[in-house]
């Protein structure tokens, strides 16, 4: 079955969702694109029904909406979508809300309340868990190939050319690097940890600051996540000029370790043996290497629409936002706008 789709927000994530939905095996047909900045629609306006207002996006025959606008606009846009749903009385679309839900945990809670009151079924797009290198790591871990979990760590360094600035600048995110990409780290800890870890209860040694973005937002953050079961997870988020090799997520077990080199490969090491679990075609651009994750997320969304997958991911998204709050509360350095 093919679902009629509207995409609100045609920036980095919105464009990737559109491109993935164009592929021949996609479960979606893009019926409408919406962006308040008409310039973001110029290159596609001849091939799609393009609008600049959300009120012109909601239609009775729409099956699904992907909201991929800047995080700081999510609450405002969710309120508008819910009001329009009530007024227009469409047959009932499902919503994929790209991560993070809001700029803080309170907004996430409010967004959930609004959508439930409007009877809009929704899923939160924690895209990071769908990228194939992380899926390979998760499958290997769940098979017990590295034994019982003993530790995790993540190091993400940004700064590559043309990297989308919404990940760090408050004008886009409303928060910054800890929210926009730290939330992937925090979600992975909960997702991979599962019953071994439990929820994060504190952040030790938290520090954040700014050295490259002229005070507009923090561009480095690091600390150690501590779960209620005592697992300590060091992480480092930085905006620096770097090589792709600087991005590593590693989980260690009693019988080996798995390392994800995003967005390149996933390897497992057991004793003196290392084998590749997944490897991207490194001849493609970093942007294109994001696409398999977006495609997998859309398939999960289609399953959710059809009712075969009851997962909302809302509770996971809210849990990650609570850890964001813990980080900001614990950080030694305070960036002015926080």
N, C-alpha and C positions, 0 to 999 in steps of 0.2 A: 504493500500500500504506500502511496505517496501523499505526504501531508503538505498542505498549503502553509507557507512560512512567511512571516514578516520579521525583518531584522531592524531593530532600532539602535542606531549608533553604527556609523560606517568608518570607524577608525581602524586601528591595527587588528583588534579581535573581530570586529564586525566584518571587515574585509576577508579575513581568513574563514569565517563562518560562511560568507557568501561563496567564496571560491570552492570550499569543500562541498557545499550544497549543489554546486554546478556539476560535480562529478557524476558519471553515468549511473553508478550504483547507489547514489544518495537516496535516502527515504524522503527527501524534501524537495519541494518546488518553491523557489523564491518568488512570492507574489508581490511583495512590496519592500522597498528599502527606505528607511527614514533617517535623516540626519539634519539637525538644525543648521548646520553649516553646509550650504549648498555646494561649496567647493569640494567637499568630500565625495560628492555624487557626480561630479562632472564627467569622469572617465567612464561611467556606467549608465548615465541617464538615457542613452539611446537604446539600451538593451533591457531596462527594467522600469517598472512603475516606481518612480522616485518622488518622495514627498519630504517636506521640511518640518511638518508638524505631526506629533503623535496622534492627534485627533483624526488625521487623515489616514492613519495606518490601520486602526482598528476597523475591521470589516466583518459582517455576519458570517462570511464563508471562510474565515481564517481558522486554521487548525492549531497553529503554534506561533509563538513570538519568542525571539531571542533578544534580550535586553543587554546590549554591549556598550552602554554609554559610560562616561567616566564615573568612578565610584562615588564621588561627592554629589552626583546628580541622581543616584539610584532612588533615594527616598522620595524625592520630588516626582520622579518619573513613575514610580510605583503607585503613588497617590493618583496621578493623572490616569494611568492605565486602569486602575480599579474604578474610578469615577466614570470613565468612558464605558467600561464593561457594563456598569449598572444602567447607564443611560441608553446605550445602543442595544443592549440585550442580545449580544451575539450568542451563537449556539454553545459557546464555552470553549475557549482556546486554552492550551497549556502554555506555561511560561518557563523558559530557561533563563535564569538570572545569572549572568557571569559573575564570578567571584571578584572581590569579596562582596558580601551582601550590602554592607554600608561602611561608613567611616569608623564606626565603633560598634560595640556589642549591643548598645541600646537601640541604635538604628536597625541592626539586624533583627532584633526582637520586634520592633515596630513594623518593619516590612513584612515579617511573617504574619503578624496580627492582621494587617491590612489585606493581604492576599487571601487569607483564610476567610475573612469577613465577606470578601467579594466573591467567594467560591471559585477562585482561580487556582487550579492545580499547578504547582510549580516545583522546579528542580533547580538546585544551585550548581553552577558549572565550575566545579573544582578541577579544572582542566589538567592540572599537573599529574593527577593519578591515572589519567588515560593515555599519557604518552607511552609509546610501545616499550621504550627502554625501562620505564618504571613498572609497567605491567609485567615484563619479563622478570624483573627483580622480585616483584611481589609473588609471582607464581612459584619461582624457585624457593623463596623463603617459606611459603606456605606448604611446600612439599617436604620441608624439613631438611633441605640440602645443606644448610649451614648449622643445623642443630638449634639449640635454644638461644634466643636473642640475648646478647650481653651488652650491646652498645650501638649507638647510631651517631652520625655526625653529618653536617652539611656545610659546604663552603660554596657560596655563589658570589662570583665577582662579575660585575657588569662593566660596560664601557665600550662595547663593540660599536662600530660605525652604524648609524641609522637605528640604534636601539630605541624603541618607543619610550618617550620621556614620561608617559603617564605612570610609569612604574616608580618614579622617584619624585616628581614635582607636585607640590600641593595644589597647583592650579588644576591639575587633572585628577589626582587621587583624593585630595583632602587630608591625606595623612603622610604617605611617603613609602620609602623602601620597605619598612617593617610590615606595613599593611599589604602592599601590593604583591611583594614576592615573599616576605616572611610568612605570609599566610599559607603559601605552598609548603614551606618547611614545617610549619606547625601542623598542617594537615597530614603530611607524610609521617610525622612522628606518631600521631594518633592512629593513622590508617595502617601503617606497618606494625606498630606496637600492639594494637588490638588488646587482647586479654593479658599479654605480657607486661604492658606498660601502664595502662589506665590513664586517666586524665592528668594533664600538667598542672601542678599545684604552685610552682614558683619558678622564677628565673634568677639565676645566680650570675654575678659578675657582669650584669647588663651594662652596656655602654653604647652610646650613639653620638654622632657628631657630624660636622660638615667641613669639608675641605675643598670641594670642587664646584659646588653649585651656588656659591655666593650667598649662603644663608637662606636660600629659597626652600630648602628641605634638607633633612639629614641624608647623607650619602654614604654613611657606613654605620653598621650596627653589628654587635656581637654579644654573645652571652652563652649561658648553659641552661637548657631546659631541664627541669627536674620533675619526674612523675611521682605519683603517690606511692609507687612501688620502688622508688629509689633509683630508677634508671636516669643517668645523666647524659644529655645530648648536646654537645657543643655545636654552635652554628656561627657562621660569619657571613654577613651580607655587605658587599662593598661596591661602590661605584668608582672603578679605577680602570685605566687602560690595561688590557689583559689579553691573554690567549684563551681559546675555548677550553683548554685543559684545566683552567682554574675552577671550573664548575664540577664539583664532585659531591655525590651523596653516597655514603657508605653505611652499610649495616653489618655488624659483626656478630657471629654466633660462636657456640662452643666447638663447632666443627668446620669453620671457614668464614669467609666474608664475601659480600657482594658489593661491587662498586658500580655506580651509575655515573657515567661521564656525559652529562647532558649538554647538548643534544647530539651525542655521538654514538655511545655504545653502553653496553652493560656486560660486566664480566664477573665471574665467580672464581674465587681462589680457594682451593682445598688442599692443604699441605703445600707441596711445591708445584702443584698443577693449577694453571689458570686457563679457563675456557670462556669463549664469548657466548653470551646468551642472546644478545641482540646487537646489531650494528646498523646505523643509518648509512645511506649512500652519502658519503662525505663530499661528493661532487655537487650536491645540491646546496642551496643557500640555507642559512640558519632559519630564515622565514619559512621556507618550504619544509624544513624538518619539523616545524611545529604542526604541520597539517595532519599527520596521522593521529595526533592526540585530539585535535579538533574533530576529525572524522569519527573517532571512537566515541567522543562525547556526544556527537549528534546521533549516533546509533543508540547510545544509552537513552538519549532523550526520546527517540522514536519508540523505544521499548516502554519507556515511562508513559508516553501518550497512549499507547495501545493497552496499557494496563498489565503488561507481562512483567514489568519491573516496578515494584512498589517503592523503591528507594527514592527519597527526596533529596538526600544529602544535606538537608537543611540543618539537622542537628550537628553534623560534622562541621559545617560552615560556621555555625554559631560557636562551637567549641574552639575552633581556630581563632575566631575573633576575640574570645575571652583571653586567649594566650597573648594576642596582640596587646590587649589592655594590660595584662600582667607585665609585658615587656616595658611599655611606656611608663608604667607605675614604678618599675624597678630600676630603670636606667639611671646611671650616674649623671650623665650629661643631659640637659634638657634643651631641646631645640625650641626656639622662641615661640613658634606658632602652635606648638602642642598644648 
